[in-house]
Amino acid sequence: RQLNPKVSAFQRRFVGEVRRCEEMEKTFTFLQQELRGAGRALGPCPENPRAPLAREALRVQEQSEQLAQELREVSRNRASLRGRLRELRQYLHVLREGQRFTSLPAPHGSPPRPRALSEREPILDPSLHQHLDRKINFVAGVIHPWRVSAFERLLWRACRGYLVASFVEMPEPMEDPATGESITWVIFLISYWGEQIGQKIRKISDCFHCHVYPYPESEASRADTMSGLHSQIQDLSVVLEETEQYLAQVLDKVALALPTWRVQVQKMKAIYLVLNQCSFDVTEKCLIAEVWCPVRDLTQVQDALRQGSYKSGSSVECFVQRIPTSESPPTLIRTNKFTAGFQSIVDAYGVASYQEVNPAPYAIITFPFIFAIMFGDVGHGLLMFLFALWMVLYENSPSLRQASNEIWLTFFEGRYLILLMGAFSIYTGFIYNECFSKATVIFPSAWSVATMANHSSWRWDPNSPVTPNPRSLPGLTPPRSVHSSAYLATHPSLTLDPNVTGVFQGPYPFGIDPIWSLATNHLNFLNSFKMKMSVVLGIVHMGFGVLLGVFNHLHFQQRHRLVLEFLPEMVFLLALFGYLVFLIFYKWITFSAANSLVAPSILIHFIDMFLFTSNAGNLPLYQGQVPVQTVLVVLALASVPVLLLGTPLYLCCRRRAPRTGRPAPVATGEQEPLLEGQEAGNSVNATKEDVESGGHSPDAEHLDFAEVFMHQAIHTIEYCLGCVSNTASYLRLWALSLAHAQLSEVLWTMVMRNGFVRLSYAGGVVLVPVFAAFAVLTVAILLVMEGLSAFLHALRLHWVEFQNKFYVGAGYKLSPFAFAPDARE
């Protein structure tokens, strides 16, 4: 906690030490840049060093500054040597290429003409007697290749053609000192007459940043200069090599010591930043700090302070003392690598208030299960499970943990969540009896086609028209019955009647009977089943959320909310939507195949329930149904004013009641405020009245009843309307499950089925790319896109439909002082 809020950051006690740490960090940044410039990567800290003492910090500062100074000098000398060596090599190439222009061989067949060692020997033809009295001068150098064309045009225009310019690329590329890139320079040699033209040429060369070198006119002088350049280049190369070796030695020292220095200085700076938040007592001999600490860790804090006092040689031992406070404590929820992913889902909605019921433990089961309802498929769930299992088994691999891809890190952090989602999807896939959209015959089917064909009305009767039943199965193989062959040949769709003895032999042992995958009405059957299942699970989930609110009411000693909020909420939910669940199960149990044709509609009954009427065309489910429904609706409506006015009226009556003496409360719970080095009852940030009364002054109980009533009205409206909308929102379980199953079936029909059926004998060869396309589309569409969609819908159901029944999420996390586990952080 900041105990110096009114003190400027530049006026605090340890600002000098913080600045010294920042100066050392600047030095470390320079050293790291030099390492990076040399192509070396700074490795991690081999150990976890402690924060240095003041004497050790001075030593680190001196050594780092000394290494930085050595690096600056060596780098400067190396840069100077490289520049000088580059210039010498450029000069040597200029002389070599100039020899080709100024020392041309004699024409073929002409006698050799002896060369006179005279500086006035012209390069022109001696027959031109009118120019023998003129001296030819030269300007030679190198120029950037991008500037050659502009340089040549400007020379021609400025000198009006009184020159001869030759350009040729340098045989080897060299470094550009301005950009550091390796380029191929262009050598130029310009011969001219007259001093004025020479001055123009030199000025133009300077404007284009050309490197101009002196060019001896006699061949002997050029040879002597070239030999001298060779010797200088050799000497500079030796010196440069020794400089590079010395620089490598200095960089080795930096690479060895810098990781440890960085960690030490970062820890020291962090400690001084925390000390700047502390305050001194009146005598300025005692340092005071106020911190939040979990009660379970009090002994560790005391032991750490005792060890610190002993190691620092202090004559006065540090001590810890609890202080009462009116401030809401931070929230600390201890997690491990398994529960961290589920807790992150809850924290994304809002951090729990102090000691509020945490939904994360229940989300460990409900979140993967709700996801699996929408993603139920054995094959897809198995692929997801194996992918997550691979991440779990290799979770300690550095290549997986230190990946730079943000999407991959998101998957890796939620590996246990994905593992459970895959496992639950396998379970629901067995219930739906779907594996890549195909049913599996684990147990024999409970429906018998042969019995239906031999002992039923599947007989030929031309005078009796056949009325198709919704439960019809296509493509049935005609049984070996002479009496029914003609009947089967004229009826493409036939119906299995469970009322015929032996046709239906009882429920399937687990999941859905595989014969439904062959039926033409399987979609209608699954829609009815999944829609009712979604409503039942949604109401159970919401009821569980309302039930969790009881623990909050009991813990925070708000027992009046049990009667005035929890009870009317449960009555409203169960009297309306709990009764809907009862109707669903009652109809499943009461009506069988024998009387299914006269079964009434639940939806019509539920609508009539709100209208207080009965429908003669829709038979009642049980006797006395209308009075029971009327009583339930009246109870639900009566609970609304109790929920709306109960809490505000109770608080109003409690405020007007005469007060009696009560003991001062003391802060208790998982986390307590601590005071280090301070006497009892003298908190820096709390007044004397707050300390004595535990922060509950008389003004703390002043209530704005208009605000309380408005808050309760909003809560009532949101809950009552939310029960309707949230129940309908759980139908997304049915919709997403249907969409996943249909997408999977379409993918199988359009890709794999064509490879098996339509390709005939060539199918064996073509099946390889067909299966590759099927696998890619399965992963991209059904696993990634559908999985993300189901994940987001499950997230919404937990945040909006479940957590808002009991979870406030208005707290803030405990941010303890700690060093990062990774030294590079």
C-alpha positions, -999 to +999 in steps of 0.1 A: +000+000+000+013+035-009+020+053+024+034+084+007+006+095-017+013+132-012+051+130-017+064+134-052+083+105-068+114+127-070+113+135-033+111+101-018+137+086+004+153+061-019+150+080-052+188+082-055+192+044-053+165+040-080+183+064-103+216+045-098+198+013-107+184+030-138+219+043-148+232+007-145+203-005-166+213+020-193+248+006-192+234-029-195+213-019-225+245-006-242+263-038-235+234-059-248+233-038-280+270-045-285+264-082-280+235-081-305+256-062-330+283-088-327+257-115-335+255-129-300+224-136-281+221-130-243+215-162-226+193-168-195+206-164-160+222-197-150+210-192-114+187-171-093+210-146-076+199-126-046+196-088-046+231-074-040+241-054-010+253-018-013+289-028-016+282-055-042+261-030-062+290-006-063+313-033-076+288-043-103+285-006-113+322-002-116+328-034-135+299-027-159+311+008-166+347-004-171+335-030-196+313-004-214+343+020-216+365-008-230+339-017-255+335+019-267+373+023-271+378-010-289+347-005-311+359+030-320+394+017-328+380-012-348+357+012-368+387+035-375+408+006-386+381-008-409+375+026-424+412+031-431+415-004-445+385+002-467+400+034-481+433+017-488+416-011-507+395+014-526+426+034-535+443+002-546+414-008-569+414+027-583+450+025-593+446-010-608+416+000-629+433+033-639+462+013-654+438-001-679+429+034-692+462+052-690+485+023-701+469+011-733+488-014-754+502-005-789+481-014-820+485-048-834+514-050-860+530-017-851+566-016-837+568-011-800+575+025-790+598+030-761+582+047-731+600+078-719+601+085-682+588+119-685+558+135-667+548+154-699+543+123-719+508+125-733+482+098-736+470+112-769+483+103-803+517+121-809+505+131-844+483+157-828+511+183-826+488+212-817+481+196-782+516+186-774+521+217-753+492+209-730+493+188-698+466+162-691+454+159-655+433+132-638+407+129-611+401+094-598+379+079-570+349+058-562+312+067-561+280+051-550+264+031-579+230+049-574+247+083-582+266+074-613+241+085-639+234+119-623+271+124-617+280+117-653+252+140-667+262+169-644+299+166-654+290+167-691+268+198-687+292+217-664+324+210-683+308+211-718+325+179-728+361+190-721+368+158-703+370+121-708+352+101-680+355+063-676+334+043-651+339+006-641+325-015-612+349-025-584+358-062-586+347-069-550+318-054-529+327-033-498+308-019-469+290+015-471+300+034-439+267+053-440+243+024-440+265-006-432+254-025-463+277-043-486+276-027-521+297-027-553+312+007-556+319+023-590+354+035-599+357+066-621+387+081-639+383+116-654+410+132-676+407+169-684+426+199-697+427+231-677+427+241-641+393+256-640+376+225-653+396+205-627+381+227-599+346+221-612+351+184-613+364+183-577+335+204-565+310+182-582+327+151-568+324+166-533+287+173-538+281+136-548+301+124-517+327+107-539+359+093-524+386+111-545+421+097-544+454+112-558+463+096-591+500+096-601+505+104-638+536+084-644+535+046-645+565+043-621+549+064-595+517+044-597+537+012-593+555+026-562+522+037-547+506+003-553+534-015-536+532+008-506+494+002-504+500-035-504+523-033-474+500-009-455+470-032-461+489-062-447+499-043-416+464-029-410+449-064-415+472-078-387+463-049-364+426-053-371+427-090-365+443-085-331+417-058-323+389-083-332+404-109-309+405-084-280+370-073-287+358-109-287+375-114-253+357-083-239+323-096-253+329-130-237+332-112-203+300-093-209+281-123-220+292-142-189+284-115-163+256-095-178+226-120-172+234-121-135+240-084-132+206-077-149+187-099-125+205-084-095+199-048-105+163-055-114+157-071-079+175-042-062+154-016-081+122-034-073+131-035-036+138+003-036+106+010-054+087-009-027+107+009+000+096+042-015+061+032-007+069+028+030+070+057+055+091+065+086+079+071+121+084+104+139+119+096+150+128+085+114+144+054+128+117+029+120+104+020+086+067+013+084+050-008+057+014-018+053+007-049+033-020-075+026-010-110+034-030-143+035-035-156+071-019-189+061+013-172+052+017-151+083+043-174+098+064-173+066+064-135+067+075-135+103+103-159+096+114-139+066+116-107+086+134-125+114+160-138+089+164-104+073+170-087+107+196-113+115+215-112+082+215-074+081+229-072+116+202-050+129+200-045+166+162-041+165+142-070+152+114-065+127+079-075+138+044-080+123+012-068+138-024-071+125-045-040+122-082-037+115-093-018+084-125-009+066-110-015+032-122-045+013-093-070+011-080-083-022-089-118-034-063-146-035-074-179-051-047-205-051-045-225-083-023-251-099-016-259-135-049-279-137-073-254-122-056-222-136-073-225-169-108-227-154-100-199-129-090-177-159-124-182-174-141-169-143-116-141-138-123-129-174-159-122-163-148-105-130-125-112-101-145-126-071-152-103-042-135-111-010-146-145+003-174-148-023-184-182-037-159-191-065-176-207-096-144-221-109-145-255-090-180-262-104-170-250-139-144-278-140-173-302-145-201-281-160-180-262-186-166-293-204-200-310-201-220-282-217-193-279-244-196-316-250-234-315-254-228-292-284-197-310-297-208-347-291-189-369-314-166-398-305-141-392-334-139-355-330-137-357-292-109-383-295-088-361-318-092-332-294-084-354-264-052-368-281-041-333-290-045-320-254-029-352-241+002-346-262+005-310-248+001-324-212+027-351-216+052-326-231+043-296-210+078-292-196+093-289-231+110-255-235+100-254-272+063-255-262+066-231-233+087-205-250+069-203-283+063-168-296+029-176-313+002-161-292-025-184-305-004-214-297+003-201-261-035-197-256-040-234-266-011-245-244-023-226-213-057-243-216-044-278-223-062-293-193-094-276-203-091-290-238-083-324-224-116-325-204-136-311-233-123-339-255-130-366-229-166-353-222-172-351-260-163-388-263-189-395-236-216-375-252-206-389-286-214-424-273-247-411-260-256-396-295-240-428-311-220-407-335-184-412-347-176-389-376-214-387-382-217-425-385-235-447-359-216-476-343-233-509-334-218-515-300-249-535-289-274-553-312-304-531-322-335-534-302-357-532-333-364-563-354-373-559-390-378-596-396-405-598-369-423-568-384-423-584-419-434-619-407-460-610-380-475-577-389-497-559-415-469-558-441-491-579-463-504-573-498-540-559-496-549-539-526-581-526-510-562-512-480-542-480-487-511-476-466-507-445-445-470-438-439-461-433-402-435-407-392-413-434-379-403-450-412-371-466-423-358-464-459-340-491-479-350-521-458-341-554-472-372-575-480-374-605-457-378-640-471-415-640-468-438-649-498-467-631-483-450-597-479-428-596-510-454-580-531-463-555-504-426-545-498-420-541-536-447-514-538-438-494-506-405-475-507-409-464-470-422-487-443-429-482-406-418-503-376-447-506-352-435-512-316-469-524-306-463-556-326-449-582-303-412-588-309-406-557-330-393-535-301-373-554-274-367-526-249-345-496-246-310-496-261-284-504-234-265-471-238-272-441-260-293-440-291-302-471-311-280-472-343-311-481-364-322-444-361-293-435-384-311-453-412-345-438-405-359-410-426-373-393-395-342-395-374-338-358-375-372-352-360-365-378-333-331-362-324-346-327-324-373-336-299-348-355-277-321-327-277-345-299-273-361-314-241-326-323-229-314-287-233-343-273-213-339-298-185-301-292-182-305-255-185-331-253-156-310-276-134-279-254-142-297-222-133-313-237-102-278-248-090-266-212-095-294-198-074-286-224-047-250-213-046-262-179-035-272-195-001-235-198+008-229-161+002-259-152+023-248-174+052-211-164+050-217-127+050-244-131+077-272-118+056-298-144+067-327-121+058-318-126+021-325-163+025-362-155+030-365-123+011-344-132-020-334-168-022-369-183-014-389-161-039-363-167-066-365-205-061-403-204-060-405-183-092-380-206-110-394-239-099-431-230-100-428-221-137-398-238-153-393-265-127-429-275-135-420-277-172-392-302-164-418-322-144-441-323-173-413-335-196-404-364-173-440-372-165-449-375-202-418-397-208-428-420-180-466-421-185-470-425-222-457-455-241-460-468-276-495-481-270-510-446-262-484-423-278-509-412-305-531-395-279-503-379-259-510-342-254-486-314-262-465-300-234-460-267-251-498-261-254-502-270-217-475-245-207-491-217-227-525-225-212-509-224-178-501-187-181-535-179-197-554-197-169-573-217-195-576-253-207-578-266-243-604-292-250-584-305-280-553-311-258-560-337-232-547-332-197-517-351-185-532-360-151-563-353-132-565-319-115-539-304-138-556-270-142-559-262-105-523-272-099-511-250-127-532-221-114-517-224-079-481-225-093-486-194-114-501-175-084-472-185-063-447-174-090-465-140-093-467-136-055-430-141-052-423-111-074-434-084-049-416-102-021-384-101-041-389-065-051-399-050-017-386-075+009-350-064+013-356-026+011-384-027+037-363-050+060-333-026+059-357+004+066-372-014+096-338-024+109-325+012+107-354+025+126-351-001+154-333+011+186-296+003+187-279-016+214-242-018+223-222-041+202-185-051+202-162-036+176-157-060+147-123-071+137-112-080+102-110-117+098-108-141+069-083-155+044-064-123+041-055-097+068-038-063+067-004-064+083+017-036+098+055-039+100+074-019+126+044+000+140+027+002+174-008-011+179-037+011+168-016+036+148-023+027+112-009+052+088-039+052+064-067+048+090-081+072+115-083+064+152-121+059+150-116+034+121-090+014+140-111+013+172-144+003+154-128-018+128-137+007+101-175+005+108-182+041+119-219+052+123-218+068+088-209+035+073-244+022+080-261+052+064-282+038+036-296+056+006-329+038+004-337+052-030-305+036-043-312+003-025-348+002-039-335+010-074-309-017-072-334-043-059-359-033-087-332-038-114-323-072-098-360-083-097-367-073-133-334-089-145-341-121-127-377-126-136-372-118-173-339-136-173-355-168-162-375-167-194-348-156-217-321-177-201-342-209-204-346-201-241-309-194-243-301-230-233-317-241-265-284-232-281-273-266-268-298-282-291-290-259-320-252-262-319-254-300-314-277-303-344-254-280-365-223-300-356-240-333-365-253-320-398-220-305-408-203-338-400-228-357-420-226-333-450-188-336-449-189-374-449-215-375-477-198-351-500-162-363-495-157-398-481-189-414-494-180-404-530-146-420-525-161-453-514-192-455-537-188-435-570-151-442-578-155-480-583-122-497-589-103-465-591-114-456-556-085-473-539-060-449-556-081-418-554-091-425-518-057-412-506-062-376-517-099-379-508-091-389-473-065-361-470-092-336-480-116-351-455-090-349-427-081-313-435-117-302-436-125-321-405-097-304-385-103-269-400-141-268-399-154-293-373-125-292-348-113-256-350-143-236-361-171-257-345-150-262-314-144-225-310-181-218-316-191-243-290-165-230-266-178-194-269-214-205-264-205-226-233-186-195-220-217-173-225-239-199-207-216-198-177-212-160-176-247-149-183-271-177-174-252-193-145-229-168-128-252-139-127-275-158-103-251-156-074-217-141-086-209-104-083-173-104-094-165-069-081-132-077-063-096-072-072-067-096-073-039-098-047-008-085-064+021-097-041+056-085-044+074-112-063+103-116-088+095-131-121+104-168-124+121-161-158+151-139-154+145-123-188+112-110-176 
